[in-house]
Amino acid sequence: MPRIFVEAWDPEYGSSFAPVDRTPSLAEVDPSVEVAAGSWKPIPPESAAGAAERLAFIDGVRRIDAFVWIEDTDGPNRRLRRGLCASYAAGVVTIERRAEIRDIQVRRRLLTAGGGAPLATEAGVYTPEPGAGESEAQLSSGLQELLRRLEIEVAVKEKGFDLLVVDGPLSSHHAREGVVGYVKSHHVSYLEPELERVLASLEPFERTPLFLTTTSYRRYSSYLRLGGDRRHPFSGVVRLELSAESPLPMVQRLASLAARTLPRFGSVPHKDPRAPQNLFPLGALERELRRRLGDHGIVHRALRAAAAGSS
């Protein structure tokens, strides 16, 4: 009789690991930068001690408040343009003796292909932001890019940490000592099947050897198992990204430091639908960021009132 594994993740977030339908990576991948590909095996932590003491976690949230139509009345021809009003925010959690949420930045933007005037509402002013197009995909992509820039703006201000965890992939703007990208879900396949079997065999606090991926930006990666209930072979697995601009021995030390540290912050299913991958500092920061965006219903009504007043 076949065995069935039920993921701990809330299905509304999709699957944390899609071994069948993941897209093969277009990146050039070198799995032999730390260990020869034929000798891959889990790398255990050097010791139970030695976790990072000064940590920072960076994250952001975004919300589409409303899709809008903008009527251009200048000139002989009237034209309707599509846009969206969005709110987004980013901030940091620092942990040194105690946890503190700080440096929260909130933005509201009106994204549209042709720009326009600010839209003032009781919930705040939506500043116009020129976009690449009017389709829902283009507008959503523009919003994601704005959030990425804000997360980078928050991250570059942080100093004096042993480990800074950026929720999501790294970019060249994060290329500093001690910075790790933290990828919770896996929909791209980087490794050949024989190497993925090493990934599935990881125990808590163990990581895979580093592998180098090259696209427009070179970075090292390593898979790490956090812990939690082992509901299926890939439960609790995350991918770490580390800048390839640092010397390899420094990257190895940082990957091992992250492996000794991050599993201690794994969330639990009764508190977070994405446990254990959504680390509890990130979950707490997300909740505060969403609170700072304001109630969606109130914001939506404020937008409708402002739009009615402009007609």
Residue pairs with C-beta under 8 A, 6 or more apart in sequence:
5 231
5 232
6 231
7 15
7 16
7 231
7 232
7 235
8 228
8 229
8 231
8 235
8 269
8 275
8 276
9 15
9 16
9 273
9 274
9 275
9 277
10 273
10 274
12 273
13 185
13 273
13 274
14 185
15 185
16 184
16 185
16 186
16 234
16 237
16 274
16 277
17 185
17 186
17 232
17 234
17 237
18 186
18 187
19 196
19 234
22 186
22 187
22 188
22 189
23 187
23 188
23 189
24 188
24 189
25 188
25 189
25 190
25 213
26 215
27 190
27 213
27 214
27 215
28 213
28 214
28 215
29 190
29 191
29 211
29 212
29 213
29 214
30 211
30 212
30 214
31 37
31 40
31 191
31 192
31 195
31 209
31 211
32 211
33 209
33 210
33 211
33 212
33 220
33 248
34 209
34 210
34 211
34 248
34 252
35 41
35 209
37 192
37 195
40 194
40 195
40 198
40 208
40 209
41 198
42 198
42 201
42 202
42 203
42 206
42 207
42 208
43 206
43 207
43 208
43 209
43 256
43 259
44 203
44 205
44 206
45 205
45 206
45 256
45 259
45 260
46 256
46 260
47 260
48 260
49 260
50 257
50 260
51 257
51 260
51 261
51 264
52 161
52 162
52 163
52 257
52 258
52 260
52 261
53 96
53 162
54 94
54 95
54 96
54 160
54 161
54 162
54 163
55 94
55 95
55 96
55 161
55 162
55 163
55 164
55 165
55 261
55 281
56 92
56 93
56 94
56 95
56 158
56 161
56 163
56 164
56 165
57 92
57 93
57 94
57 95
57 164
57 165
57 167
57 279
57 281
57 282
57 285
58 90
58 91
58 92
58 151
58 154
58 155
58 158
58 164
58 165
58 166
58 167
59 90
59 91
59 93
59 151
59 167
59 282
59 285
59 286
59 289
60 88
60 89
60 90
60 91
60 147
60 148
60 150
60 151
60 154
60 167
60 289
61 88
61 89
61 90
61 147
61 286
61 289
61 290
61 293
62 86
62 87
62 88
62 143
62 144
62 147
63 86
63 87
63 88
63 290
63 293
63 296
64 84
64 85
64 86
64 140
64 143
65 84
65 85
65 86
65 87
65 108
65 296
65 299
65 300
65 303
66 84
66 85
66 300
66 303
66 304
67 82
67 83
67 84
67 85
67 136
67 139
68 82
68 83
68 84
68 85
68 110
68 112
68 303
68 307
69 80
69 81
69 82
69 83
70 80
70 81
70 82
70 83
70 112
70 114
70 116
71 78
71 79
71 80
71 81
72 78
72 79
72 80
72 81
72 114
81 112
81 113
81 114
81 134
82 112
82 134
82 135
82 139
83 110
83 111
83 112
83 113
83 116
83 131
83 134
83 139
84 110
84 111
84 112
84 139
84 140
84 143
85 108
85 109
85 110
85 111
85 119
85 126
85 303
86 108
86 109
86 111
86 143
86 146
87 106
87 107
87 108
87 124
87 293
87 294
87 299
88 106
88 107
88 109
88 143
88 146
88 147
88 150
88 293
89 104
89 105
89 106
89 107
89 150
89 289
89 290
89 292
89 293
90 104
90 105
90 147
90 150
90 151
90 153
90 154
90 289
91 101
91 102
91 103
91 104
91 105
91 154
91 285
91 288
91 289
92 101
92 102
92 103
92 154
92 155
92 158
92 285
93 99
93 100
93 101
93 281
93 282
93 284
93 285
94 100
94 102
94 158
94 161
95 281
99 281
99 284
101 284
101 285
101 288
103 154
103 157
104 288
104 289
104 292
105 150
105 153
105 154
106 292
106 293
107 127
107 146
107 150
108 123
108 124
108 125
108 126
108 127
109 126
109 127
109 128
109 129
109 143
109 146
110 116
110 118
110 119
110 126
110 127
110 128
110 129
111 129
111 131
111 139
111 142
111 143
111 146
112 128
112 129
112 130
112 131
112 134
112 139
113 130
113 131
113 132
113 133
113 134
113 138
114 130
115 128
115 130
116 128
117 128
118 125
118 126
118 127
118 128
119 125
119 126
119 128
119 303
119 306
119 307
119 310
120 126
120 306
121 299
121 302
121 303
121 305
121 306
122 302
122 305
122 306
123 294
123 298
123 299
123 302
123 303
124 294
126 303
129 142
129 146
131 138
131 139
131 142
132 138
132 141
132 142
133 139
148 168
148 171
151 166
151 167
151 168
152 171
152 173
152 174
155 164
155 166
155 173
155 174
155 179
156 173
158 164
161 178
162 178
162 257
163 178
163 180
163 254
163 257
163 258
163 261
164 176
164 178
164 179
164 180
165 180
165 182
165 258
165 262
165 279
165 282
166 174
166 179
166 180
166 181
166 182
167 182
167 184
167 282
168 181
168 182
168 183
169 181
169 183
169 219
169 241
170 179
170 180
170 181
170 217
170 219
170 241
170 242
170 243
171 217
172 217
174 181
174 243
175 243
175 245
175 246
176 243
177 246
177 250
177 254
178 254
179 242
179 243
180 240
180 241
180 242
180 254
180 255
180 258
181 219
181 240
181 241
181 242
182 238
182 240
182 241
182 262
182 279
182 282
183 238
183 239
183 240
183 241
184 238
184 274
184 277
184 278
185 277
186 234
186 237
186 239
189 196
190 211
190 213
190 221
191 199
191 211
195 208
198 208
199 208
199 223
199 234
199 237
200 233
200 234
202 208
202 223
202 224
202 225
202 237
203 225
204 225
204 226
204 227
204 236
204 263
205 224
205 225
205 227
205 259
205 260
205 263
206 224
206 225
206 259
207 222
207 223
207 224
207 225
207 240
207 255
207 256
207 259
208 222
208 223
208 224
209 222
210 220
210 221
210 222
210 242
210 248
210 251
210 252
210 255
211 220
211 221
211 222
212 218
212 219
212 220
212 221
212 244
213 219
213 220
213 221
218 244
218 245
219 241
219 242
219 243
219 244
220 241
220 242
220 243
220 244
220 251
220 255
221 239
221 240
221 241
221 242
222 239
222 240
222 242
222 255
222 259
223 237
223 238
223 239
223 240
224 237
224 238
224 239
224 240
224 258
224 259
224 262
224 263
225 235
225 236
225 237
225 263
226 236
226 237
226 238
226 262
226 263
226 266
226 276
226 277
227 236
227 263
227 266
227 276
228 235
228 236
228 266
228 268
228 269
228 275
228 276
229 235
229 269
230 236
236 266
236 276
236 277
237 277
238 262
238 277
240 255
240 258
240 259
242 251
242 254
242 255
243 251
244 251
246 254
262 279
263 276
265 279
265 280
265 281
266 275
266 276
266 277
266 279
266 280
267 274
267 275
267 276
267 277
267 278
267 279
267 280
267 283
268 275
268 276
269 275
271 280
271 283
272 278
272 280
272 283
274 283
278 286
293 299
